[in-house]
Amino acid sequence: MRAVSYAEFGGPEVLHVAELPVPEPGPGQVRVRVAASVVHPVDLMIRAGRFPAPLPAGLPYVPGWDVAGRVDAVGPAIGDLRLDDDVIGFSPWVRTTVGAHAEYVVLEAAWLTAAPTGIPATEAATLPTNGLAAAQALDLLALPAGSSVLVTGAAGQVGGFTLALARIRGIRATGIAGADDREFVESQGATFVPRSDDPIPLAPGSFDAVVDPAVIGPSLLELVRDGGGYVAASPPLRPEPVRDIRTFALDVLPDGNRLGDLVKLVESGDIPLRVAGVYTFADAAAAHERLAQRGVRGAVVLVP
């Protein structure tokens, strides 16, 4: 099978298309023929050799987390999935180094769910990792309807999904984003605050919680009321609690059942899916270069 691979760390030029054996599913696993996958910022970080933690296996790597595709082969005990089912899900890459930027990928059946009906694979692939991250952020905060939340990077993938899910849950969201992103932020029912190098023009204690995908950092705790909540983008970025503020960190894991709930919201039109560009495996380096640019809105998608 063809797959995007790299055998050394470096810039986008280290990416190439390799011929690899087709993987076989074991118990509880299915093989997915990949129709589309997504390039994430963490893919660029790992490729450049800048990931701050050890990985379970060494080079060479096939990158890629999200997948949209069709079940191509099954192992025993796979639950409700069947051959030829259209599915979406993601590989927890930093735990497995099993990459989805390949023609085929073997994943646990429990990590997958039925793909949204009537949605192109290039769009459906944008949902799993970032959609589940946004859902997890709000689940950790457990905010009741009527609460207020500040979302940084609100026009990014995790931030955008967080705005949508906050709106669905009746949570009053305020989104920090670039000046050109006002229309998108307000389309999700959120109040827009322009991103700036100056101090954020918001009063201390204005919010019940903050979700911080843009990694503005602990200074945002000043904007949270006593006893509120704060979600950091990753475990190393979680600040120490102050003023009884509960602090959490995103550590998103695959969850087919939870992802199925998000699929229903996509099908109903309540969650938007955004694609910035679609690239073939042969153009993976260009896809990495595109994502490295500032101001990319929507997912950068790879197709075989």
Buried (B, 14 or more C-beta within 10 A) or exposed (E): BBBBBBEEBEEBEBBBBBEBEEBEBEEBBBBBBBBBBBBBEBBBEBBBEEBEEEBEEEEBBBBBBBBBBBBBBBBEEBEEBEEEBBBBBBBBBBEBBBBBBBBBBBBBBBBBBBBBEEBBBBBBBBBBBBBBBBBBBBBBBEBEEEBBBBBBBBBBBBBBBBBBBBBBBEBBBBBBBBEEBBEBBEEBBBEBBBBEEEEBEBEEEBBBBBBBBBEBEBEBBBBBBEEBBBBBBBEEBBBEEEEEBBBBBBEBEBBBEBBBEBBEBBEEEEBBBBBBBBBEBBBBBBBBBBBBEEEBBBBBBBBB
